[in-house]
Amino acid sequence: MPNIKLKPCPFCGNQTSVGVFDENFIEIRDIENCVENPYFAVCCSVNDYGTETPNYTNGCGAMGGFKPTKKEAIENWNQRT
């Protein structure tokens, strides 16, 4: 997959908190309840758990819709005006 740059959050403008996560991570599922082929969504994360982004600041919690692939989730997030 080519590296597609995520747009900043449309609500808070944050760039460092925006990332692509799978539904198991977003729903905080334990290992026994994980979905085998999870969908993905772009989120403006409200905490830094799971990220190693330098200069990270918490986001507002906005989330794009779940999509079958990371690429589709990113395209969905980036298509807004």
C-alpha positions in Angstrom: 0.0 0.0 0.0 1.4 3.4 -0.9 1.9 5.8 2.0 -1.2 8.0 2.0 -1.0 11.0 4.3 -3.8 11.4 6.7 -5.5 14.8 6.9 -5.7 16.5 10.3 -8.8 16.0 12.4 -11.7 18.1 10.9 -13.0 18.9 14.4 -10.0 19.8 16.5 -7.3 20.2 13.8 -4.9 17.8 15.6 -2.5 15.9 13.3 -0.4 13.9 15.8 -3.3 12.1 17.3 -4.8 10.9 14.0 -4.1 7.2 13.2 -5.5 4.0 11.6 -6.7 1.4 14.1 -8.4 -1.9 13.8 -11.8 -2.6 15.5 -10.2 -4.9 18.1 -8.0 -2.1 19.3 -10.8 0.5 19.2 -13.3 -1.7 21.0 -10.6 -2.8 23.5 -11.3 -6.5 23.0 -9.4 -9.2 25.0 -7.6 -11.9 23.0 -10.5 -14.4 23.3 -13.0 -11.9 21.7 -10.9 -10.5 18.9 -12.3 -10.5 15.4 -10.1 -12.5 13.1 -10.3 -10.2 10.0 -11.1 -6.8 11.6 -12.2 -3.7 9.9 -10.3 -0.4 10.2 -11.1 3.2 11.0 -9.2 6.4 11.3 -9.5 8.0 14.8 -8.4 11.2 16.5 -7.2 9.3 19.5 -7.9 10.7 23.0 -4.8 9.0 24.5 -1.3 8.0 23.5 -1.8 4.2 24.1 -0.3 2.3 21.2 1.4 5.3 19.5 5.0 6.3 19.3 4.4 9.6 17.6 6.8 12.3 18.7 5.3 15.5 20.1 1.9 13.6 20.5 -1.0 15.6 21.9 -4.4 14.1 22.8 -7.1 14.3 20.2 -10.9 14.8 20.5 -12.1 11.2 19.8 -13.5 11.8 16.3 -13.7 8.6 14.2 -14.2 7.8 10.6 -16.4 4.9 9.5 -15.1 1.3 9.6 -13.8 0.0 6.3 -12.5 -3.4 5.3 -8.9 -2.1 4.6 -6.6 0.5 6.0 -6.4 2.2 2.6 -10.2 2.5 2.4 -10.4 3.9 5.9 -7.8 6.5 5.1 -9.5 7.4 1.8 -12.8 7.8 3.7 -11.2 10.1 6.3 -9.5 12.2 3.7 -12.5 12.7 1.4 -14.2 15.3 3.6 -14.0 19.0 2.8 
